[in-house]
Amino acid sequence: MADKEKKQLESRSYMCEVRALDDSEEKGSVITGRPIVYESVTDLGWFDEIIDRGALDGADLSDVRFLVNHDISNIPLARSRRNNGNSTMQLSTDYEGMSISAELDTENNAEARALYSAVKRGDVTGMSFMFSIDDEEWENLESDHPTRHIIKIGSVVEVSAVTFPAYDSTSINARSSSEALERARLEVETARKQTRENNSADTERELALAKAKYHFKSNF
């Protein structure tokens, strides 16, 4: 099993600009949006989280599906395969994060038609994405509400248009909220434990160095 498949997948939601382009603007029925936003603070209950600018650099975006409300029981409404010209969804990363442009088959797919209409009417205004984390850093672990910086995203496997974006970068995702809260609590405790262990190891090394210096001086 590949490493990316072993890593736990997480999801984040945002209120964002999602647009349904008219057929006259672009061929077909196209939805555009920004599922990933850099430098936006998200409150996960036990800590704040920020996706650092550039976190998508080198991320695996080779196969990303477009769904509604993360419903994997339905077929994807669009899909990006290595972002090639034949893909029905195009991905682009920039200074602000990642944006998508998904071409929907509103003629043959009732769900695609319903989503396109809902976005065009302004009834759906949020996006979410599912991803894995390769690197992170913590700050203010001594406080009651520390901050986790996601430095590097490992892979993005799915993006969704969401009916209830549970937060606009300031509140916890309500989907499986109890599970998310428990996972967040454990992540904070683990980070604090590692920090204490690292600080203890640093203190022991400093004491050993001080003793060695004292021993060296006392012999001369």
Backbone as CSV, one residue per row, in Angstrom:
resi,resn,N_x,N_y,N_z,CA_x,CA_y,CA_z,C_x,C_y,C_z
1,MET,0.842,-1.194,0.000,0.000,0.000,0.000,0.880,1.248,0.000
2,ALA,0.579,2.191,-0.837,1.374,3.405,-0.938,1.240,4.221,0.337
3,ASP,2.300,5.047,0.618,2.296,5.847,1.834,1.105,6.781,1.881
4,LYS,0.752,7.361,0.743,-0.342,8.330,0.752,-1.665,7.668,1.119
5,GLU,-1.798,6.359,0.849,-3.027,5.658,1.175,-3.100,5.336,2.656
6,LYS,-1.950,5.258,3.318,-1.918,4.943,4.734,-2.207,6.166,5.590
7,LYS,-1.968,7.334,5.054,-2.132,8.542,5.832,-3.606,8.862,6.022
8,GLN,-3.905,9.350,7.202,-5.292,9.679,7.508,-5.732,10.875,6.687
9,LEU,-6.918,10.759,6.090,-7.462,11.846,5.303,-8.301,12.747,6.191
10,GLU,-8.209,14.044,5.967,-8.980,15.015,6.710,-9.740,15.885,5.726
11,SER,-10.813,16.518,6.201,-11.577,17.409,5.337,-11.733,18.767,5.992
12,ARG,-11.753,19.808,5.192,-11.960,21.173,5.645,-12.957,21.849,4.715
13,SER,-13.807,22.708,5.273,-14.834,23.402,4.485,-14.664,24.912,4.598
14,TYR,-15.072,25.609,3.557,-15.002,27.059,3.549,-16.223,27.656,2.859
15,MET,-16.657,28.787,3.390,-17.527,29.645,2.612,-16.632,30.306,1.574
16,CYS,-17.020,30.272,0.340,-16.163,30.838,-0.692,-17.014,31.207,-1.899
17,GLU,-16.381,31.841,-2.849,-17.085,32.196,-4.067,-17.158,30.967,-4.975
18,VAL,-18.363,30.487,-5.191,-18.592,29.393,-6.129,-19.505,29.934,-7.220
19,ARG,-19.097,29.799,-8.460,-19.862,30.394,-9.545,-20.285,29.339,-10.555
20,ALA,-21.474,29.527,-11.087,-21.957,28.711,-12.194,-21.895,29.575,-13.444
21,LEU,-20.967,29.237,-14.330,-20.803,30.032,-15.531,-21.912,29.722,-16.520
22,ASP,-22.476,30.743,-17.099,-23.502,30.551,-18.117,-22.899,29.901,-19.348
23,ASP,-23.734,29.177,-20.080,-23.265,28.532,-21.298,-22.654,29.547,-22.258
24,SER,-23.140,30.761,-22.190,-22.631,31.779,-23.099,-21.227,32.226,-22.722
25,GLU,-20.860,32.044,-21.422,-19.533,32.451,-20.968,-18.482,31.424,-21.347
26,GLU,-18.847,30.176,-21.309,-17.882,29.112,-21.575,-18.662,27.891,-22.042
27,LYS,-18.052,27.106,-22.868,-18.729,25.930,-23.409,-19.167,24.993,-22.287
28,GLY,-20.425,24.548,-22.331,-20.939,23.633,-21.327,-21.361,24.352,-20.066
29,SER,-21.698,23.563,-19.035,-22.101,24.096,-17.730,-20.927,23.937,-16.784
30,VAL,-20.340,25.028,-16.405,-19.085,25.004,-15.655,-19.268,25.661,-14.293
31,ILE,-18.730,24.998,-13.270,-18.698,25.549,-11.916,-17.250,25.845,-11.559
32,THR,-17.009,27.027,-11.022,-15.671,27.392,-10.561,-15.729,27.691,-9.073
33,GLY,-14.627,27.500,-8.398,-14.573,27.776,-6.970,-13.177,27.601,-6.426
34,ARG,-13.020,27.883,-5.133,-11.707,27.778,-4.484,-11.851,26.924,-3.227
35,PRO,-11.565,25.627,-3.311,-11.729,24.755,-2.144,-10.609,24.862,-1.110
36,ILE,-9.438,25.382,-1.491,-8.318,25.470,-0.553,-7.855,26.914,-0.468
37,VAL,-7.817,27.436,0.758,-7.467,28.832,0.986,-6.256,28.898,1.910
38,TYR,-5.196,29.557,1.477,-4.009,29.739,2.312,-4.239,30.821,3.374
39,GLU,-3.490,30.691,4.474,-3.397,31.713,5.520,-4.761,32.099,6.089
40,SER,-5.675,31.145,6.129,-6.997,31.391,6.685,-7.136,30.584,7.973
41,VAL,-7.480,31.251,9.059,-7.544,30.602,10.368,-8.841,29.804,10.500
42,THR,-8.698,28.530,10.844,-9.847,27.655,11.083,-9.822,27.186,12.530
43,ASP,-10.905,27.378,13.244,-11.006,26.955,14.640,-11.509,25.513,14.681
44,LEU,-10.646,24.595,15.110,-11.007,23.182,15.196,-11.369,22.760,16.618
45,GLY,-11.750,23.730,17.411,-12.213,23.415,18.756,-11.083,23.435,19.770
46,TRP,-10.128,22.508,19.613,-9.006,22.439,20.547,-7.832,23.283,20.092
47,PHE,-7.835,23.690,18.836,-6.745,24.506,18.323,-7.187,25.198,17.036
48,ASP,-6.426,26.222,16.660,-6.606,26.869,15.366,-5.713,26.183,14.354
49,GLU,-6.119,26.251,13.111,-5.322,25.641,12.048,-5.179,26.626,10.900
50,ILE,-3.977,26.679,10.342,-3.692,27.542,9.208,-2.962,26.724,8.149
51,ILE,-3.443,26.772,6.928,-2.727,26.149,5.815,-1.753,27.190,5.286
52,ASP,-0.473,26.963,5.498,0.535,27.946,5.115,0.610,28.100,3.603
53,ARG,0.968,29.299,3.204,1.119,29.567,1.784,2.201,28.657,1.194
54,GLY,1.894,28.018,0.081,2.837,27.107,-0.551,2.689,25.670,-0.099
55,ALA,1.715,25.376,0.771,1.554,24.013,1.289,1.234,23.016,0.178
56,LEU,0.715,23.487,-0.930,0.371,22.592,-2.043,1.550,22.302,-2.969
57,ASP,2.664,22.985,-2.753,3.831,22.761,-3.612,4.265,21.296,-3.510
58,GLY,4.268,20.603,-4.629,4.683,19.205,-4.645,3.618,18.226,-4.204
59,ALA,2.413,18.693,-3.883,1.343,17.786,-3.441,0.878,16.898,-4.592
60,ASP,0.407,15.722,-4.245,-0.116,14.782,-5.237,-1.538,15.192,-5.620
61,LEU,-1.693,15.711,-6.817,-2.992,16.114,-7.343,-3.332,15.295,-8.578
62,SER,-2.799,14.066,-8.620,-2.885,13.274,-9.843,-4.275,12.728,-10.130
63,ASP,-5.116,12.581,-9.089,-6.457,12.032,-9.305,-7.395,12.620,-8.261
64,VAL,-8.140,13.638,-8.660,-9.015,14.367,-7.736,-10.438,14.343,-8.287
65,ARG,-11.367,13.923,-7.453,-12.773,13.841,-7.869,-13.573,15.019,-7.323
66,PHE,-14.634,15.365,-8.040,-15.527,16.434,-7.626,-16.871,15.827,-7.249
67,LEU,-17.271,16.011,-5.973,-18.499,15.427,-5.445,-19.383,16.506,-4.848
68,VAL,-20.521,16.079,-4.332,-21.408,16.962,-3.573,-21.491,16.410,-2.154
69,ASN,-21.123,17.242,-1.185,-21.187,16.863,0.233,-20.405,15.582,0.546
70,HIS,-19.309,15.370,-0.146,-18.437,14.212,0.096,-19.182,12.883,-0.046
71,ASP,-20.202,12.852,-0.846,-21.036,11.651,-0.974,-20.389,10.684,-1.966
72,ILE,-19.597,9.745,-1.430,-18.891,8.804,-2.299,-19.803,7.697,-2.822
73,SER,-21.065,7.682,-2.372,-21.996,6.680,-2.888,-22.500,7.056,-4.283
74,ASN,-22.337,8.332,-4.646,-22.722,8.779,-5.982,-21.501,8.902,-6.872
75,ILE,-21.723,8.840,-8.170,-20.606,8.968,-9.099,-20.089,10.400,-9.080
76,PRO,-18.801,10.607,-9.356,-18.261,11.968,-9.387,-18.943,12.790,-10.479
77,LEU,-19.105,14.071,-10.206,-19.670,14.968,-11.213,-18.606,15.455,-12.181
78,ALA,-17.356,15.356,-11.755,-16.219,15.704,-12.617,-14.977,15.077,-11.994
79,ARG,-13.889,15.074,-12.759,-12.674,14.426,-12.261,-11.445,15.003,-12.956
80,SER,-10.410,15.208,-12.174,-9.137,15.662,-12.727,-8.138,14.520,-12.656
81,ARG,-7.674,14.090,-13.809,-6.645,13.055,-13.887,-5.371,13.683,-14.413
82,ARG,-4.451,13.893,-13.495,-3.184,14.555,-13.807,-3.402,15.910,-14.474
83,ASN,-4.582,16.461,-14.279,-4.906,17.798,-14.766,-4.673,17.934,-16.270
84,ASN,-4.871,16.818,-17.000,-4.634,16.884,-18.439,-5.829,17.503,-19.160
85,GLY,-5.662,17.757,-20.425,-6.680,18.443,-21.196,-7.970,17.667,-21.353
86,ASN,-7.922,16.347,-21.165,-9.120,15.527,-21.292,-9.925,15.437,-19.993
87,SER,-9.382,15.969,-18.908,-10.074,15.905,-17.622,-11.295,16.819,-17.631
88,THR,-12.318,16.408,-16.914,-13.530,17.228,-16.820,-13.436,18.261,-15.701
89,MET,-12.346,18.213,-14.936,-12.092,19.254,-13.938,-10.640,19.683,-14.043
90,GLN,-10.422,20.983,-14.060,-9.082,21.541,-14.104,-8.752,22.175,-12.755
91,LEU,-7.536,21.928,-12.271,-7.059,22.476,-11.006,-5.987,23.516,-11.284
92,SER,-5.936,24.543,-10.454,-4.848,25.512,-10.569,-4.473,25.998,-9.183
93,THR,-3.185,26.101,-8.932,-2.693,26.612,-7.652,-2.065,27.974,-7.886
94,ASP,-2.239,28.848,-6.907,-1.701,30.196,-7.020,-1.342,30.711,-5.629
95,TYR,-1.149,32.011,-5.522,-0.721,32.632,-4.278,-1.758,32.470,-3.170
96,GLU,-3.024,32.313,-3.540,-4.103,32.247,-2.562,-4.483,30.826,-2.158
97,GLY,-4.097,29.817,-2.951,-4.458,28.436,-2.641,-4.708,27.637,-3.896
98,MET,-5.853,26.955,-3.961,-6.194,26.165,-5.141,-7.610,26.480,-5.600
99,SER,-7.783,26.617,-6.898,-9.105,26.834,-7.473,-9.400,25.713,-8.457
100,ILE,-10.684,25.510,-8.745,-11.104,24.453,-9.652,-12.088,25.004,-10.679
101,SER,-12.123,24.337,-11.810,-13.115,24.620,-12.838,-13.632,23.267,-13.308
102,ALA,-14.905,22.977,-12.990,-15.482,21.660,-13.268,-16.569,21.772,-14.319
103,GLU,-16.427,20.989,-15.383,-17.436,20.967,-16.435,-18.468,19.882,-16.108
104,LEU,-19.713,20.278,-15.931,-20.763,19.361,-15.525,-21.614,18.923,-16.716
105,ASP,-22.019,17.677,-16.672,-22.906,17.137,-17.704,-24.347,17.340,-17.253
106,THR,-24.824,18.559,-17.374,-26.171,18.880,-16.901,-27.253,18.301,-17.808
107,GLU,-26.876,17.882,-18.974,-27.867,17.322,-19.895,-28.225,15.891,-19.532
108,ASN,-27.224,15.109,-19.102,-27.442,13.681,-18.847,-27.419,13.294,-17.379
109,ASN,-27.007,14.208,-16.504,-26.856,13.886,-15.088,-27.744,14.814,-14.261
110,ALA,-28.766,14.246,-13.635,-29.734,15.047,-12.884,-29.079,15.739,-11.692
111,GLU,-28.137,15.056,-11.017,-27.485,15.666,-9.862,-26.620,16.840,-10.293
112,ALA,-25.949,16.680,-11.423,-25.141,17.786,-11.945,-26.025,18.976,-12.283
113,ARG,-27.168,18.695,-12.859,-28.100,19.756,-13.217,-28.620,20.464,-11.961
114,ALA,-28.935,19.683,-10.915,-29.433,20.258,-9.669,-28.369,21.117,-8.992
115,LEU,-27.112,20.634,-8.977,-26.046,21.402,-8.361,-25.800,22.694,-9.126
116,TYR,-25.739,22.605,-10.428,-25.503,23.791,-11.246,-26.562,24.851,-10.966
117,SER,-27.823,24.417,-10.873,-28.917,25.342,-10.596,-28.777,25.956,-9.206
118,ALA,-28.413,25.117,-8.210,-28.293,25.593,-6.830,-27.170,26.612,-6.684
119,VAL,-26.055,26.364,-7.369,-24.936,27.307,-7.312,-25.323,28.605,-8.013
120,LYS,-25.975,28.485,-9.146,-26.370,29.669,-9.908,-27.355,30.528,-9.120
121,ARG,-28.234,29.891,-8.356,-29.219,30.606,-7.547,-28.608,31.172,-6.253
122,GLY,-27.395,30.735,-5.915,-26.771,31.177,-4.673,-27.163,30.350,-3.476
123,ASP,-27.768,29.175,-3.709,-28.172,28.307,-2.609,-27.010,27.480,-2.073
124,VAL,-26.012,27.244,-2.893,-24.798,26.536,-2.476,-23.640,27.515,-2.617
125,THR,-22.942,27.754,-1.502,-21.891,28.781,-1.513,-20.589,28.307,-0.872
126,GLY,-20.479,27.029,-0.596,-19.288,26.540,0.088,-18.607,25.401,-0.635
127,MET,-17.335,25.210,-0.317,-16.574,24.096,-0.865,-15.777,23.433,0.246
128,SER,-15.423,22.181,0.015,-14.651,21.412,0.976,-13.648,20.563,0.211
129,PHE,-12.599,20.124,0.902,-11.631,19.249,0.240,-11.140,18.197,1.213
130,MET,-10.717,17.071,0.680,-10.197,15.968,1.481,-8.730,15.786,1.140
131,PHE,-7.893,15.683,2.169,-6.451,15.738,1.942,-5.693,14.994,3.029
132,SER,-4.404,14.768,2.763,-3.508,14.216,3.779,-2.412,15.237,4.058
133,ILE,-1.790,15.105,5.231,-0.780,16.059,5.683,0.588,15.392,5.716
134,ASP,1.570,16.053,5.121,2.941,15.542,5.149,3.805,16.226,6.204
135,ASP,3.540,17.500,6.480,4.379,18.223,7.446,3.556,19.307,8.124
136,GLU,3.822,19.504,9.402,3.091,20.490,10.195,3.988,21.035,11.286
137,GLU,3.633,22.184,11.822,4.333,22.775,12.957,3.315,23.363,13.915
138,TRP,3.660,23.342,15.214,2.763,23.862,16.238,3.373,25.101,16.870
139,GLU,2.513,26.017,17.286,2.963,27.169,18.054,1.978,27.415,19.195
140,ASN,2.483,28.059,20.254,1.669,28.385,21.432,1.076,27.141,22.087
141,LEU,1.841,26.064,22.128,1.334,24.842,22.743,1.108,24.991,24.244
142,GLU,1.750,25.991,24.846,1.560,26.200,26.282,0.217,26.868,26.590
143,SER,-0.447,27.368,25.548,-1.733,28.036,25.758,-2.871,27.032,25.701
144,ASP,-4.074,27.495,26.035,-5.250,26.626,25.978,-5.744,26.419,24.556
145,HIS,-5.259,27.243,23.647,-5.738,27.163,22.257,-4.554,27.397,21.315
146,PRO,-3.722,26.365,21.107,-2.547,26.517,20.244,-2.934,26.603,18.761
147,THR,-1.929,26.734,17.928,-2.145,26.853,16.487,-1.303,25.830,15.748
148,ARG,-1.938,25.111,14.834,-1.210,24.172,13.974,-1.080,24.780,12.587
149,HIS,0.147,24.787,12.086,0.402,25.230,10.724,0.612,23.999,9.837
150,ILE,-0.198,23.878,8.812,0.020,22.816,7.831,1.006,23.349,6.805
151,ILE,2.212,22.808,6.854,3.285,23.297,5.999,3.269,22.616,4.640
152,LYS,2.927,21.339,4.647,2.953,20.588,3.390,1.773,19.623,3.329
153,ILE,0.966,19.758,2.286,-0.134,18.831,2.016,0.417,17.683,1.177
154,GLY,0.130,16.451,1.609,0.638,15.295,0.874,-0.135,15.032,-0.397
155,SER,-1.450,14.974,-0.278,-2.285,14.697,-1.446,-3.661,15.306,-1.237
156,VAL,-4.314,15.613,-2.341,-5.717,16.001,-2.343,-6.443,14.963,-3.174
157,VAL,-7.447,14.311,-2.600,-8.117,13.215,-3.299,-9.523,13.578,-3.753
158,GLU,-10.083,14.643,-3.156,-11.477,14.963,-3.496,-11.804,16.386,-3.090
159,VAL,-12.623,17.049,-3.901,-13.188,18.342,-3.539,-14.698,18.241,-3.682
160,SER,-15.416,18.999,-2.872,-16.879,18.926,-2.875,-17.500,20.310,-2.833
161,ALA,-18.631,20.430,-3.490,-19.536,21.539,-3.215,-20.363,21.104,-2.016
162,VAL,-20.511,21.979,-1.017,-21.175,21.570,0.215,-22.375,22.459,0.511
163,THR,-23.443,21.804,0.944,-24.675,22.512,1.274,-24.526,23.310,2.554
164,PHE,-23.838,22.717,3.551,-23.635,23.373,4.833,-22.145,23.495,5.119
165,PRO,-21.500,24.492,4.545,-20.096,24.710,4.933,-20.091,25.127,6.393
166,ALA,-19.582,24.263,7.246,-19.767,24.444,8.690,-19.001,25.628,9.229
167,TYR,-18.027,26.120,8.471,-17.356,27.316,8.956,-16.848,28.146,7.794
168,ASP,-16.698,29.416,8.060,-16.145,30.337,7.063,-14.727,30.698,7.483
169,SER,-13.970,29.693,7.914,-12.599,29.787,8.411,-12.546,30.064,9.906
170,THR,-13.681,30.014,10.602,-13.646,30.350,12.026,-14.377,29.353,12.916
171,SER,-14.950,28.286,12.384,-15.653,27.338,13.254,-15.441,25.913,12.789
172,ILE,-15.701,24.973,13.664,-15.382,23.584,13.373,-16.359,22.986,12.364
173,ASN,-15.850,22.063,11.562,-16.675,21.353,10.604,-17.683,20.487,11.357
174,ALA,-18.962,20.679,11.097,-19.998,19.958,11.838,-20.105,18.507,11.417
175,ARG,-19.564,18.155,10.262,-19.661,16.775,9.807,-18.821,15.902,10.716
176,SER,-19.472,14.924,11.382,-18.789,14.063,12.355,-18.065,14.924,13.385
177,SER,-18.758,15.922,13.928,-18.104,16.892,14.792,-17.520,16.255,16.046
178,SER,-18.202,15.269,16.635,-17.675,14.642,17.848,-16.381,13.896,17.557
179,GLU,-16.345,13.217,16.428,-15.118,12.514,16.034,-14.010,13.501,15.743
180,ALA,-14.341,14.594,15.070,-13.346,15.610,14.739,-12.790,16.257,15.999
181,LEU,-13.663,16.543,16.970,-13.209,17.140,18.216,-12.271,16.215,18.979
182,GLU,-12.616,14.946,19.038,-11.777,13.985,19.748,-10.427,13.851,19.067
183,ARG,-10.437,13.792,17.747,-9.177,13.704,17.015,-8.331,14.951,17.231
184,ALA,-8.996,16.119,17.237,-8.274,17.367,17.468,-7.658,17.382,18.855
185,ARG,-8.427,16.926,19.860,-7.905,16.895,21.230,-6.672,16.007,21.326
186,LEU,-6.727,14.835,20.693,-5.596,13.917,20.727,-4.389,14.506,20.002
187,GLU,-4.621,15.240,18.915,-3.521,15.851,18.180,-2.812,16.895,19.037
188,VAL,-3.591,17.690,19.768,-2.995,18.691,20.643,-2.201,18.025,21.756
189,GLU,-2.765,17.001,22.388,-2.074,16.315,23.478,-0.789,15.664,22.987
190,THR,-0.835,15.061,21.814,0.364,14.438,21.255,1.437,15.482,20.982
191,ALA,1.041,16.606,20.395,2.003,17.674,20.101,2.617,18.221,21.379
192,ARG,1.803,18.389,22.417,2.316,18.898,23.692,3.281,17.904,24.329
193,LYS,2.949,16.615,24.247,3.822,15.587,24.811,5.170,15.575,24.100
194,GLN,5.135,15.663,22.774,6.384,15.671,22.013,7.221,16.890,22.349
195,THR,6.553,18.033,22.531,7.277,19.256,22.880,7.930,19.121,24.248
196,ARG,7.186,18.558,25.221,7.758,18.366,26.558,8.955,17.427,26.503
197,GLU,8.832,16.349,25.721,9.933,15.393,25.615,11.151,16.042,24.967
198,ASN,10.907,16.837,23.925,12.012,17.518,23.251,12.680,18.529,24.166
199,ASN,11.852,19.263,24.928,12.409,20.250,25.858,13.208,19.566,26.958
200,SER,12.712,18.407,27.419,13.426,17.662,28.455,14.767,17.172,27.934
201,ALA,14.756,16.678,26.690,16.004,16.198,26.091,16.995,17.350,25.916
202,ASP,16.476,18.527,25.505,17.346,19.695,25.340,17.949,20.102,26.673
203,THR,17.147,20.060,27.743,17.634,20.429,29.079,18.724,19.472,29.535
204,GLU,18.530,18.182,29.308,19.542,17.191,29.701,20.845,17.408,28.945
205,ARG,20.728,17.739,27.652,21.940,17.985,26.864,22.661,19.234,27.368
206,GLU,21.894,20.270,27.729,22.507,21.494,28.238,23.206,21.252,29.572
207,LEU,22.579,20.443,30.441,23.206,20.127,31.730,24.485,19.325,31.537
208,ALA,24.424,18.356,30.613,25.607,17.538,30.346,26.739,18.395,29.798
209,LEU,26.387,19.348,28.904,27.400,20.233,28.342,27.996,21.134,29.417
210,ALA,27.143,21.644,30.312,27.616,22.506,31.392,28.552,21.739,32.328
211,LYS,28.196,20.487,32.642,29.046,19.665,33.508,30.393,19.402,32.845
212,ALA,30.333,19.130,31.536,31.572,18.846,30.810,32.478,20.069,30.802
213,LYS,31.878,21.252,30.603,32.674,22.483,30.606,33.280,22.730,31.983
214,TYR,32.509,22.509,33.030,32.998,22.703,34.399,34.134,21.729,34.694
215,HIS,33.969,20.466,34.274,34.998,19.468,34.517,36.281,19.845,33.787
216,PHE,36.104,20.360,32.558,37.273,20.719,31.751,38.027,21.871,32.424
217,LYS,37.284,22.907,32.901,37.909,24.062,33.524,38.590,23.698,34.847
218,SER,37.967,22.789,35.601,38.502,22.434,36.920,39.802,21.655,36.816
219,ASN,40.110,21.095,35.651,41.338,20.343,35.454,42.491,21.207,34.967
220,PHE,42.216,22.515,34.778,43.265,23.409,34.280,43.396,24.636,35.172
